[in-house]
Amino acid sequence: MIIDKDGTTTIVFQEKTTLSGFLENLNKAYPKLKHDNIVINLFSFDKLSVGDILEFLDLSNSHRANGRSFVLVTDKLGYEEIPEEISLVPTLQEAKDLIEMEEIERDLGI
């Protein structure tokens, strides 16, 4: 697993693994990441389904409940295909922009 930390945001990705292997590694590393905003880069996966994205739902919900952002990045699916509880964007820049907006909303109490 490759972890790239930039301020209060951590970008996580892994090459040459299955989605289940990636999730297992992410859950093991989570205690070190739980205080950061997390961006999950899924570009290394050739095929993703709505079911694959839903595998992140519990982790996303618990992370967001603690006042941090959790964003998945892939262009294989559109945000309209998945539940609103999961933040999904097609590019890393949009993930950073979304986190910035969410931080502003948290600061303003929105």
Jmol script that loads the backbone (N, CA, C; Angstrom):
load data "model"
ATOM      1  N   MET A   1       0.855  -1.171   0.000  1.00  0.00           N
ATOM      2  CA  MET A   1       0.000   0.000   0.000  1.00  0.00           C
ATOM      3  C   MET A   1       0.900   1.233   0.000  1.00  0.00           C
ATOM      4  N   ILE A   2       0.521   2.205  -0.797  1.00  0.00           N
ATOM      5  CA  ILE A   2       1.280   3.442  -0.896  1.00  0.00           C
ATOM      6  C   ILE A   2       0.459   4.546  -0.240  1.00  0.00           C
ATOM      7  N   ILE A   3       1.084   5.234   0.697  1.00  0.00           N
ATOM      8  CA  ILE A   3       0.413   6.294   1.441  1.00  0.00           C
ATOM      9  C   ILE A   3       1.167   7.587   1.205  1.00  0.00           C
ATOM     10  N   ASP A   4       0.475   8.588   0.697  1.00  0.00           N
ATOM     11  CA  ASP A   4       1.062   9.894   0.400  1.00  0.00           C
ATOM     12  C   ASP A   4       0.351  10.937   1.239  1.00  0.00           C
ATOM     13  N   LYS A   5       1.048  11.474   2.232  1.00  0.00           N
ATOM     14  CA  LYS A   5       0.441  12.442   3.142  1.00  0.00           C
ATOM     15  C   LYS A   5       0.769  13.860   2.690  1.00  0.00           C
ATOM     16  N   ASP A   6      -0.269  14.695   2.659  1.00  0.00           N
ATOM     17  CA  ASP A   6      -0.124  16.094   2.277  1.00  0.00           C
ATOM     18  C   ASP A   6      -0.921  16.940   3.268  1.00  0.00           C
ATOM     19  N   GLY A   7      -0.264  17.441   4.296  1.00  0.00           N
ATOM     20  CA  GLY A   7      -0.953  18.214   5.323  1.00  0.00           C
ATOM     21  C   GLY A   7      -1.884  17.306   6.114  1.00  0.00           C
ATOM     22  N   THR A   8      -3.169  17.647   6.126  1.00  0.00           N
ATOM     23  CA  THR A   8      -4.153  16.840   6.864  1.00  0.00           C
ATOM     24  C   THR A   8      -4.873  15.849   5.952  1.00  0.00           C
ATOM     25  N   THR A   9      -4.378  15.692   4.735  1.00  0.00           N
ATOM     26  CA  THR A   9      -4.989  14.770   3.779  1.00  0.00           C
ATOM     27  C   THR A   9      -4.006  13.663   3.427  1.00  0.00           C
ATOM     28  N   THR A  10      -4.504  12.437   3.420  1.00  0.00           N
ATOM     29  CA  THR A  10      -3.693  11.285   3.060  1.00  0.00           C
ATOM     30  C   THR A  10      -4.317  10.612   1.845  1.00  0.00           C
ATOM     31  N   ILE A  11      -3.492  10.396   0.809  1.00  0.00           N
ATOM     32  CA  ILE A  11      -3.933   9.690  -0.392  1.00  0.00           C
ATOM     33  C   ILE A  11      -3.400   8.267  -0.304  1.00  0.00           C
ATOM     34  N   VAL A  12      -4.306   7.295  -0.470  1.00  0.00           N
ATOM     35  CA  VAL A  12      -3.953   5.886  -0.335  1.00  0.00           C
ATOM     36  C   VAL A  12      -4.231   5.174  -1.649  1.00  0.00           C
ATOM     37  N   PHE A  13      -3.260   4.386  -2.115  1.00  0.00           N
ATOM     38  CA  PHE A  13      -3.484   3.555  -3.287  1.00  0.00           C
ATOM     39  C   PHE A  13      -2.552   2.361  -3.234  1.00  0.00           C
ATOM     40  N   GLN A  14      -2.845   1.386  -4.071  1.00  0.00           N
ATOM     41  CA  GLN A  14      -2.023   0.195  -4.116  1.00  0.00           C
ATOM     42  C   GLN A  14      -2.080  -0.369  -5.519  1.00  0.00           C
ATOM     43  N   GLU A  15      -0.941  -0.817  -5.982  1.00  0.00           N
ATOM     44  CA  GLU A  15      -0.870  -1.410  -7.309  1.00  0.00           C
ATOM     45  C   GLU A  15      -0.813  -2.926  -7.200  1.00  0.00           C
ATOM     46  N   LYS A  16      -1.277  -3.602  -8.208  1.00  0.00           N
ATOM     47  CA  LYS A  16      -1.177  -5.058  -8.333  1.00  0.00           C
ATOM     48  C   LYS A  16      -1.761  -5.798  -7.130  1.00  0.00           C
ATOM     49  N   THR A  17      -3.012  -5.556  -6.856  1.00  0.00           N
ATOM     50  CA  THR A  17      -3.696  -6.280  -5.793  1.00  0.00           C
ATOM     51  C   THR A  17      -5.173  -6.388  -6.135  1.00  0.00           C
ATOM     52  N   THR A  18      -5.858  -7.217  -5.413  1.00  0.00           N
ATOM     53  CA  THR A  18      -7.305  -7.315  -5.565  1.00  0.00           C
ATOM     54  C   THR A  18      -7.962  -6.268  -4.684  1.00  0.00           C
ATOM     55  N   LEU A  19      -9.211  -6.001  -4.947  1.00  0.00           N
ATOM     56  CA  LEU A  19      -9.928  -5.032  -4.120  1.00  0.00           C
ATOM     57  C   LEU A  19     -10.027  -5.525  -2.685  1.00  0.00           C
ATOM     58  N   SER A  20     -10.278  -6.812  -2.489  1.00  0.00           N
ATOM     59  CA  SER A  20     -10.372  -7.343  -1.127  1.00  0.00           C
ATOM     60  C   SER A  20      -9.031  -7.241  -0.406  1.00  0.00           C
ATOM     61  N   GLY A  21      -7.931  -7.476  -1.107  1.00  0.00           N
ATOM     62  CA  GLY A  21      -6.597  -7.310  -0.525  1.00  0.00           C
ATOM     63  C   GLY A  21      -6.326  -5.865  -0.159  1.00  0.00           C
ATOM     64  N   PHE A  22      -6.749  -4.958  -1.029  1.00  0.00           N
ATOM     65  CA  PHE A  22      -6.580  -3.531  -0.761  1.00  0.00           C
ATOM     66  C   PHE A  22      -7.370  -3.119   0.479  1.00  0.00           C
ATOM     67  N   LEU A  23      -8.620  -3.578   0.574  1.00  0.00           N
ATOM     68  CA  LEU A  23      -9.447  -3.246   1.738  1.00  0.00           C
ATOM     69  C   LEU A  23      -8.851  -3.808   3.021  1.00  0.00           C
ATOM     70  N   GLU A  24      -8.310  -5.007   2.955  1.00  0.00           N
ATOM     71  CA  GLU A  24      -7.678  -5.609   4.127  1.00  0.00           C
ATOM     72  C   GLU A  24      -6.484  -4.770   4.574  1.00  0.00           C
ATOM     73  N   ASN A  25      -5.650  -4.360   3.630  1.00  0.00           N
ATOM     74  CA  ASN A  25      -4.494  -3.526   3.954  1.00  0.00           C
ATOM     75  C   ASN A  25      -4.925  -2.158   4.485  1.00  0.00           C
ATOM     76  N   LEU A  26      -5.984  -1.604   3.902  1.00  0.00           N
ATOM     77  CA  LEU A  26      -6.490  -0.306   4.349  1.00  0.00           C
ATOM     78  C   LEU A  26      -6.986  -0.388   5.789  1.00  0.00           C
ATOM     79  N   ASN A  27      -7.723  -1.440   6.106  1.00  0.00           N
ATOM     80  CA  ASN A  27      -8.226  -1.599   7.469  1.00  0.00           C
ATOM     81  C   ASN A  27      -7.086  -1.773   8.475  1.00  0.00           C
ATOM     82  N   LYS A  28      -6.011  -2.449   8.077  1.00  0.00           N
ATOM     83  CA  LYS A  28      -4.844  -2.598   8.961  1.00  0.00           C
ATOM     84  C   LYS A  28      -4.147  -1.263   9.184  1.00  0.00           C
ATOM     85  N   ALA A  29      -4.062  -0.440   8.144  1.00  0.00           N
ATOM     86  CA  ALA A  29      -3.364   0.841   8.237  1.00  0.00           C
ATOM     87  C   ALA A  29      -4.241   1.946   8.821  1.00  0.00           C
ATOM     88  N   TYR A  30      -5.537   1.715   8.911  1.00  0.00           N
ATOM     89  CA  TYR A  30      -6.478   2.771   9.307  1.00  0.00           C
ATOM     90  C   TYR A  30      -6.137   3.459  10.628  1.00  0.00           C
ATOM     91  N   PRO A  31      -5.717   2.758  11.666  1.00  0.00           N
ATOM     92  CA  PRO A  31      -5.394   3.470  12.917  1.00  0.00           C
ATOM     93  C   PRO A  31      -4.382   4.602  12.736  1.00  0.00           C
ATOM     94  N   LYS A  32      -3.479   4.469  11.774  1.00  0.00           N
ATOM     95  CA  LYS A  32      -2.491   5.520  11.506  1.00  0.00           C
ATOM     96  C   LYS A  32      -3.081   6.663  10.681  1.00  0.00           C
ATOM     97  N   LEU A  33      -4.208   6.403   9.997  1.00  0.00           N
ATOM     98  CA  LEU A  33      -4.795   7.379   9.082  1.00  0.00           C
ATOM     99  C   LEU A  33      -6.035   8.061   9.642  1.00  0.00           C
ATOM    100  N   LYS A  34      -6.580   7.577  10.731  1.00  0.00           N
ATOM    101  CA  LYS A  34      -7.911   7.975  11.170  1.00  0.00           C
ATOM    102  C   LYS A  34      -8.048   9.450  11.535  1.00  0.00           C
ATOM    103  N   HIS A  35      -6.947  10.147  11.747  1.00  0.00           N
ATOM    104  CA  HIS A  35      -7.036  11.561  12.099  1.00  0.00           C
ATOM    105  C   HIS A  35      -6.902  12.484  10.881  1.00  0.00           C
ATOM    106  N   ASP A  36      -6.732  11.889   9.704  1.00  0.00           N
ATOM    107  CA  ASP A  36      -6.566  12.658   8.468  1.00  0.00           C
ATOM    108  C   ASP A  36      -7.818  12.560   7.602  1.00  0.00           C
ATOM    109  N   ASN A  37      -7.937  13.487   6.666  1.00  0.00           N
ATOM    110  CA  ASN A  37      -8.889  13.315   5.572  1.00  0.00           C
ATOM    111  C   ASN A  37      -8.276  12.253   4.667  1.00  0.00           C
ATOM    112  N   ILE A  38      -9.100  11.339   4.163  1.00  0.00           N
ATOM    113  CA  ILE A  38      -8.570  10.223   3.382  1.00  0.00           C
ATOM    114  C   ILE A  38      -9.120  10.257   1.954  1.00  0.00           C
ATOM    115  N   VAL A  39      -8.205  10.128   0.999  1.00  0.00           N
ATOM    116  CA  VAL A  39      -8.550   9.987  -0.412  1.00  0.00           C
ATOM    117  C   VAL A  39      -8.101   8.590  -0.830  1.00  0.00           C
ATOM    118  N   ILE A  40      -9.031   7.804  -1.340  1.00  0.00           N
ATOM    119  CA  ILE A  40      -8.723   6.454  -1.808  1.00  0.00           C
ATOM    120  C   ILE A  40      -8.650   6.483  -3.327  1.00  0.00           C
ATOM    121  N   ASN A  41      -7.447   6.327  -3.858  1.00  0.00           N
ATOM    122  CA  ASN A  41      -7.206   6.347  -5.297  1.00  0.00           C
ATOM    123  C   ASN A  41      -7.424   4.937  -5.837  1.00  0.00           C
ATOM    124  N   LEU A  42      -8.463   4.758  -6.645  1.00  0.00           N
ATOM    125  CA  LEU A  42      -8.820   3.444  -7.179  1.00  0.00           C
ATOM    126  C   LEU A  42      -8.457   3.283  -8.657  1.00  0.00           C
ATOM    127  N   PHE A  43      -7.590   4.137  -9.178  1.00  0.00           N
ATOM    128  CA  PHE A  43      -7.245   4.086 -10.601  1.00  0.00           C
ATOM    129  C   PHE A  43      -6.515   2.801 -10.998  1.00  0.00           C
ATOM    130  N   SER A  44      -5.909   2.092 -10.059  1.00  0.00           N
ATOM    131  CA  SER A  44      -5.180   0.879 -10.411  1.00  0.00           C
ATOM    132  C   SER A  44      -6.111  -0.303 -10.692  1.00  0.00           C
ATOM    133  N   PHE A  45      -7.412  -0.152 -10.397  1.00  0.00           N
ATOM    134  CA  PHE A  45      -8.372  -1.221 -10.646  1.00  0.00           C
ATOM    135  C   PHE A  45      -9.042  -1.011 -12.000  1.00  0.00           C
ATOM    136  N   ASP A  46      -8.912  -2.012 -12.882  1.00  0.00           N
ATOM    137  CA  ASP A  46      -9.460  -1.902 -14.230  1.00  0.00           C
ATOM    138  C   ASP A  46     -10.977  -1.913 -14.251  1.00  0.00           C
ATOM    139  N   LYS A  47     -11.574  -2.744 -13.397  1.00  0.00           N
ATOM    140  CA  LYS A  47     -13.028  -2.852 -13.359  1.00  0.00           C
ATOM    141  C   LYS A  47     -13.513  -2.622 -11.930  1.00  0.00           C
ATOM    142  N   LEU A  48     -14.531  -1.811 -11.796  1.00  0.00           N
ATOM    143  CA  LEU A  48     -15.165  -1.582 -10.503  1.00  0.00           C
ATOM    144  C   LEU A  48     -16.666  -1.587 -10.697  1.00  0.00           C
ATOM    145  N   SER A  49     -17.358  -2.169  -9.738  1.00  0.00           N
ATOM    146  CA  SER A  49     -18.815  -2.177  -9.773  1.00  0.00           C
ATOM    147  C   SER A  49     -19.346  -1.369  -8.594  1.00  0.00           C
ATOM    148  N   VAL A  50     -20.630  -1.122  -8.607  1.00  0.00           N
ATOM    149  CA  VAL A  50     -21.263  -0.438  -7.480  1.00  0.00           C
ATOM    150  C   VAL A  50     -21.041  -1.255  -6.211  1.00  0.00           C
ATOM    151  N   GLY A  51     -21.119  -2.575  -6.322  1.00  0.00           N
ATOM    152  CA  GLY A  51     -20.870  -3.443  -5.174  1.00  0.00           C
ATOM    153  C   GLY A  51     -19.471  -3.275  -4.605  1.00  0.00           C
ATOM    154  N   ASP A  52     -18.479  -3.091  -5.491  1.00  0.00           N
ATOM    155  CA  ASP A  52     -17.107  -2.859  -5.029  1.00  0.00           C
ATOM    156  C   ASP A  52     -17.021  -1.571  -4.222  1.00  0.00           C
ATOM    157  N   ILE A  53     -17.659  -0.528  -4.711  1.00  0.00           N
ATOM    158  CA  ILE A  53     -17.643   0.760  -4.018  1.00  0.00           C
ATOM    159  C   ILE A  53     -18.343   0.655  -2.670  1.00  0.00           C
ATOM    160  N   LEU A  54     -19.414  -0.130  -2.615  1.00  0.00           N
ATOM    161  CA  LEU A  54     -20.153  -0.287  -1.357  1.00  0.00           C
ATOM    162  C   LEU A  54     -19.321  -0.982  -0.283  1.00  0.00           C
ATOM    163  N   GLU A  55     -18.250  -1.665  -0.670  1.00  0.00           N
ATOM    164  CA  GLU A  55     -17.342  -2.280   0.306  1.00  0.00           C
ATOM    165  C   GLU A  55     -16.692  -1.217   1.202  1.00  0.00           C
ATOM    166  N   PHE A  56     -16.634   0.017   0.732  1.00  0.00           N
ATOM    167  CA  PHE A  56     -16.023   1.108   1.498  1.00  0.00           C
ATOM    168  C   PHE A  56     -17.031   1.836   2.389  1.00  0.00           C
ATOM    169  N   LEU A  57     -18.308   1.485   2.303  1.00  0.00           N
ATOM    170  CA  LEU A  57     -19.368   2.239   2.968  1.00  0.00           C
ATOM    171  C   LEU A  57     -19.194   2.317   4.482  1.00  0.00           C
ATOM    172  N   ASP A  58     -18.956   1.206   5.148  1.00  0.00           N
ATOM    173  CA  ASP A  58     -18.825   1.227   6.611  1.00  0.00           C
ATOM    174  C   ASP A  58     -17.645   2.085   7.052  1.00  0.00           C
ATOM    175  N   LEU A  59     -16.511   1.912   6.398  1.00  0.00           N
ATOM    176  CA  LEU A  59     -15.330   2.698   6.745  1.00  0.00           C
ATOM    177  C   LEU A  59     -15.579   4.179   6.478  1.00  0.00           C
ATOM    178  N   SER A  60     -16.204   4.481   5.348  1.00  0.00           N
ATOM    179  CA  SER A  60     -16.523   5.861   5.005  1.00  0.00           C
ATOM    180  C   SER A  60     -17.443   6.491   6.049  1.00  0.00           C
ATOM    181  N   ASN A  61     -18.504   5.768   6.415  1.00  0.00           N
ATOM    182  CA  ASN A  61     -19.460   6.312   7.388  1.00  0.00           C
ATOM    183  C   ASN A  61     -18.813   6.558   8.740  1.00  0.00           C
ATOM    184  N   SER A  62     -18.025   5.623   9.227  1.00  0.00           N
ATOM    185  CA  SER A  62     -17.396   5.810  10.536  1.00  0.00           C
ATOM    186  C   SER A  62     -16.355   6.927  10.494  1.00  0.00           C
ATOM    187  N   HIS A  63     -15.620   7.027   9.393  1.00  0.00           N
ATOM    188  CA  HIS A  63     -14.603   8.081   9.277  1.00  0.00           C
ATOM    189  C   HIS A  63     -15.257   9.460   9.217  1.00  0.00           C
ATOM    190  N   ARG A  64     -16.308   9.584   8.442  1.00  0.00           N
ATOM    191  CA  ARG A  64     -17.006  10.866   8.316  1.00  0.00           C
ATOM    192  C   ARG A  64     -17.714  11.245   9.618  1.00  0.00           C
ATOM    193  N   ALA A  65     -18.170  10.246  10.381  1.00  0.00           N
ATOM    194  CA  ALA A  65     -18.810  10.522  11.671  1.00  0.00           C
ATOM    195  C   ALA A  65     -17.833  11.143  12.658  1.00  0.00           C
ATOM    196  N   ASN A  66     -16.548  10.926  12.429  1.00  0.00           N
ATOM    197  CA  ASN A  66     -15.514  11.513  13.283  1.00  0.00           C
ATOM    198  C   ASN A  66     -15.033  12.867  12.768  1.00  0.00           C
ATOM    199  N   GLY A  67     -15.772  13.459  11.833  1.00  0.00           N
ATOM    200  CA  GLY A  67     -15.460  14.814  11.377  1.00  0.00           C
ATOM    201  C   GLY A  67     -14.331  14.916  10.369  1.00  0.00           C
ATOM    202  N   ARG A  68     -14.100  13.872   9.622  1.00  0.00           N
ATOM    203  CA  ARG A  68     -13.072  13.881   8.587  1.00  0.00           C
ATOM    204  C   ARG A  68     -13.685  13.467   7.252  1.00  0.00           C
ATOM    205  N   SER A  69     -13.046  13.862   6.173  1.00  0.00           N
ATOM    206  CA  SER A  69     -13.511  13.526   4.831  1.00  0.00           C
ATOM    207  C   SER A  69     -12.962  12.178   4.395  1.00  0.00           C
ATOM    208  N   PHE A  70     -13.757  11.469   3.602  1.00  0.00           N
ATOM    209  CA  PHE A  70     -13.371  10.178   3.034  1.00  0.00           C
ATOM    210  C   PHE A  70     -13.873  10.189   1.596  1.00  0.00           C
ATOM    211  N   VAL A  71     -12.949  10.214   0.633  1.00  0.00           N
ATOM    212  CA  VAL A  71     -13.314  10.383  -0.772  1.00  0.00           C
ATOM    213  C   VAL A  71     -12.690   9.269  -1.607  1.00  0.00           C
ATOM    214  N   LEU A  72     -13.507   8.636  -2.449  1.00  0.00           N
ATOM    215  CA  LEU A  72     -13.031   7.638  -3.391  1.00  0.00           C
ATOM    216  C   LEU A  72     -12.824   8.300  -4.747  1.00  0.00           C
ATOM    217  N   VAL A  73     -11.745   7.919  -5.439  1.00  0.00           N
ATOM    218  CA  VAL A  73     -11.437   8.510  -6.741  1.00  0.00           C
ATOM    219  C   VAL A  73     -11.367   7.416  -7.795  1.00  0.00           C
ATOM    220  N   THR A  74     -12.279   7.483  -8.748  1.00  0.00           N
ATOM    221  CA  THR A  74     -12.266   6.590  -9.904  1.00  0.00           C
ATOM    222  C   THR A  74     -13.112   7.206 -11.012  1.00  0.00           C
ATOM    223  N   ASP A  75     -12.748   6.891 -12.229  1.00  0.00           N
ATOM    224  CA  ASP A  75     -13.561   7.339 -13.361  1.00  0.00           C
ATOM    225  C   ASP A  75     -14.325   6.168 -13.972  1.00  0.00           C
ATOM    226  N   LYS A  76     -14.325   5.014 -13.278  1.00  0.00           N
ATOM    227  CA  LYS A  76     -15.017   3.817 -13.783  1.00  0.00           C
ATOM    228  C   LYS A  76     -16.515   3.857 -13.505  1.00  0.00           C
ATOM    229  N   LEU A  77     -16.932   4.645 -12.521  1.00  0.00           N
ATOM    230  CA  LEU A  77     -18.335   4.783 -12.146  1.00  0.00           C
ATOM    231  C   LEU A  77     -18.649   6.256 -11.952  1.00  0.00           C
ATOM    232  N   GLY A  78     -19.922   6.614 -12.108  1.00  0.00           N
ATOM    233  CA  GLY A  78     -20.346   7.986 -11.868  1.00  0.00           C
ATOM    234  C   GLY A  78     -20.944   8.123 -10.477  1.00  0.00           C
ATOM    235  N   TYR A  79     -20.857   9.305  -9.915  1.00  0.00           N
ATOM    236  CA  TYR A  79     -21.379   9.525  -8.567  1.00  0.00           C
ATOM    237  C   TYR A  79     -22.878   9.293  -8.494  1.00  0.00           C
ATOM    238  N   GLU A  80     -23.574   9.406  -9.629  1.00  0.00           N
ATOM    239  CA  GLU A  80     -25.019   9.192  -9.629  1.00  0.00           C
ATOM    240  C   GLU A  80     -25.378   7.705  -9.485  1.00  0.00           C
ATOM    241  N   GLU A  81     -24.402   6.818  -9.649  1.00  0.00           N
ATOM    242  CA  GLU A  81     -24.640   5.377  -9.556  1.00  0.00           C
ATOM    243  C   GLU A  81     -24.542   4.831  -8.131  1.00  0.00           C
ATOM    244  N   ILE A  82     -24.006   5.623  -7.229  1.00  0.00           N
ATOM    245  CA  ILE A  82     -23.754   5.120  -5.878  1.00  0.00           C
ATOM    246  C   ILE A  82     -24.544   5.918  -4.841  1.00  0.00           C
ATOM    247  N   PRO A  83     -24.702   5.379  -3.638  1.00  0.00           N
ATOM    248  CA  PRO A  83     -25.449   6.099  -2.592  1.00  0.00           C
ATOM    249  C   PRO A  83     -24.783   7.427  -2.224  1.00  0.00           C
ATOM    250  N   GLU A  84     -25.601   8.368  -1.772  1.00  0.00           N
ATOM    251  CA  GLU A  84     -25.097   9.693  -1.388  1.00  0.00           C
ATOM    252  C   GLU A  84     -24.104   9.643  -0.242  1.00  0.00           C
ATOM    253  N   GLU A  85     -24.161   8.594   0.582  1.00  0.00           N
ATOM    254  CA  GLU A  85     -23.268   8.502   1.740  1.00  0.00           C
ATOM    255  C   GLU A  85     -21.807   8.375   1.352  1.00  0.00           C
ATOM    256  N   ILE A  86     -21.549   7.969   0.117  1.00  0.00           N
ATOM    257  CA  ILE A  86     -20.172   7.789  -0.331  1.00  0.00           C
ATOM    258  C   ILE A  86     -19.794   8.944  -1.254  1.00  0.00           C
ATOM    259  N   SER A  87     -18.654   9.557  -0.969  1.00  0.00           N
ATOM    260  CA  SER A  87     -18.141  10.619  -1.832  1.00  0.00           C
ATOM    261  C   SER A  87     -17.269   9.981  -2.903  1.00  0.00           C
ATOM    262  N   LEU A  88     -17.653  10.178  -4.158  1.00  0.00           N
ATOM    263  CA  LEU A  88     -16.930   9.616  -5.293  1.00  0.00           C
ATOM    264  C   LEU A  88     -16.714  10.714  -6.317  1.00  0.00           C
ATOM    265  N   VAL A  89     -15.464  10.874  -6.746  1.00  0.00           N
ATOM    266  CA  VAL A  89     -15.122  11.869  -7.756  1.00  0.00           C
ATOM    267  C   VAL A  89     -14.202  11.229  -8.795  1.00  0.00           C
ATOM    268  N   PRO A  90     -14.134  11.802 -10.017  1.00  0.00           N
ATOM    269  CA  PRO A  90     -13.338  11.185 -11.077  1.00  0.00           C
ATOM    270  C   PRO A  90     -11.850  11.556 -11.107  1.00  0.00           C
ATOM    271  N   THR A  91     -11.424  12.576 -10.355  1.00  0.00           N
ATOM    272  CA  THR A  91     -10.015  12.976 -10.389  1.00  0.00           C
ATOM    273  C   THR A  91      -9.499  13.299  -8.985  1.00  0.00           C
ATOM    274  N   LEU A  92      -8.182  13.214  -8.833  1.00  0.00           N
ATOM    275  CA  LEU A  92      -7.568  13.562  -7.550  1.00  0.00           C
ATOM    276  C   LEU A  92      -7.768  15.039  -7.217  1.00  0.00           C
ATOM    277  N   GLN A  93      -7.717  15.907  -8.221  1.00  0.00           N
ATOM    278  CA  GLN A  93      -7.920  17.331  -7.966  1.00  0.00           C
ATOM    279  C   GLN A  93      -9.321  17.593  -7.425  1.00  0.00           C
ATOM    280  N   GLU A  94     -10.319  16.913  -7.979  1.00  0.00           N
ATOM    281  CA  GLU A  94     -11.684  17.086  -7.469  1.00  0.00           C
ATOM    282  C   GLU A  94     -11.801  16.559  -6.042  1.00  0.00           C
ATOM    283  N   ALA A  95     -11.067  15.511  -5.711  1.00  0.00           N
ATOM    284  CA  ALA A  95     -11.070  15.002  -4.336  1.00  0.00           C
ATOM    285  C   ALA A  95     -10.504  16.057  -3.388  1.00  0.00           C
ATOM    286  N   LYS A  96      -9.414  16.689  -3.779  1.00  0.00           N
ATOM    287  CA  LYS A  96      -8.814  17.738  -2.943  1.00  0.00           C
ATOM    288  C   LYS A  96      -9.762  18.924  -2.806  1.00  0.00           C
ATOM    289  N   ASP A  97     -10.421  19.292  -3.900  1.00  0.00           N
ATOM    290  CA  ASP A  97     -11.382  20.398  -3.855  1.00  0.00           C
ATOM    291  C   ASP A  97     -12.557  20.067  -2.945  1.00  0.00           C
ATOM    292  N   LEU A  98     -13.056  18.843  -3.027  1.00  0.00           N
ATOM    293  CA  LEU A  98     -14.172  18.418  -2.185  1.00  0.00           C
ATOM    294  C   LEU A  98     -13.787  18.457  -0.706  1.00  0.00           C
ATOM    295  N   ILE A  99     -12.597  17.989  -0.393  1.00  0.00           N
ATOM    296  CA  ILE A  99     -12.130  18.019   0.994  1.00  0.00           C
ATOM    297  C   ILE A  99     -12.017  19.453   1.484  1.00  0.00           C
ATOM    298  N   GLU A 100     -11.511  20.336   0.650  1.00  0.00           N
ATOM    299  CA  GLU A 100     -11.404  21.746   1.025  1.00  0.00           C
ATOM    300  C   GLU A 100     -12.784  22.335   1.322  1.00  0.00           C
ATOM    301  N   MET A 101     -13.773  22.029   0.481  1.00  0.00           N
ATOM    302  CA  MET A 101     -15.139  22.524   0.715  1.00  0.00           C
ATOM    303  C   MET A 101     -15.719  21.938   1.995  1.00  0.00           C
ATOM    304  N   GLU A 102     -15.500  20.645   2.230  1.00  0.00           N
ATOM    305  CA  GLU A 102     -16.020  20.019   3.443  1.00  0.00           C
ATOM    306  C   GLU A 102     -15.371  20.583   4.693  1.00  0.00           C
ATOM    307  N   GLU A 103     -14.080  20.910   4.621  1.00  0.00           N
ATOM    308  CA  GLU A 103     -13.406  21.523   5.772  1.00  0.00           C
ATOM    309  C   GLU A 103     -13.983  22.895   6.064  1.00  0.00           C
ATOM    310  N   ILE A 104     -14.283  23.663   5.022  1.00  0.00           N
ATOM    311  CA  ILE A 104     -14.893  24.979   5.211  1.00  0.00           C
ATOM    312  C   ILE A 104     -16.256  24.823   5.853  1.00  0.00           C
ATOM    313  N   GLU A 105     -17.053  23.854   5.359  1.00  0.00           N
ATOM    314  CA  GLU A 105     -18.375  23.608   5.949  1.00  0.00           C
ATOM    315  C   GLU A 105     -18.261  23.213   7.416  1.00  0.00           C
ATOM    316  N   ARG A 106     -17.303  22.360   7.763  1.00  0.00           N
ATOM    317  CA  ARG A 106     -17.116  21.969   9.162  1.00  0.00           C
ATOM    318  C   ARG A 106     -16.725  23.171  10.009  1.00  0.00           C
ATOM    319  N   ASP A 107     -15.831  24.012   9.473  1.00  0.00           N
ATOM    320  CA  ASP A 107     -15.419  25.208  10.213  1.00  0.00           C
ATOM    321  C   ASP A 107     -16.585  26.155  10.461  1.00  0.00           C
ATOM    322  N   LEU A 108     -17.509  26.229   9.499  1.00  0.00           N
ATOM    323  CA  LEU A 108     -18.662  27.106   9.634  1.00  0.00           C
ATOM    324  C   LEU A 108     -19.832  26.453  10.377  1.00  0.00           C
ATOM    325  N   GLY A 109     -19.682  25.158  10.674  1.00  0.00           N
ATOM    326  CA  GLY A 109     -20.743  24.450  11.370  1.00  0.00           C
ATOM    327  C   GLY A 109     -21.931  24.096  10.512  1.00  0.00           C
ATOM    328  N   ILE A 110     -21.695  23.982   9.213  1.00  0.00           N
ATOM    329  CA  ILE A 110     -22.802  23.672   8.275  1.00  0.00           C
ATOM    330  C   ILE A 110     -22.988  22.175   8.209  1.00  0.00           C
TER     331      ILE A 110
END
end "model"
wireframe off; spacefill off
backbone 0.3
color backbone group
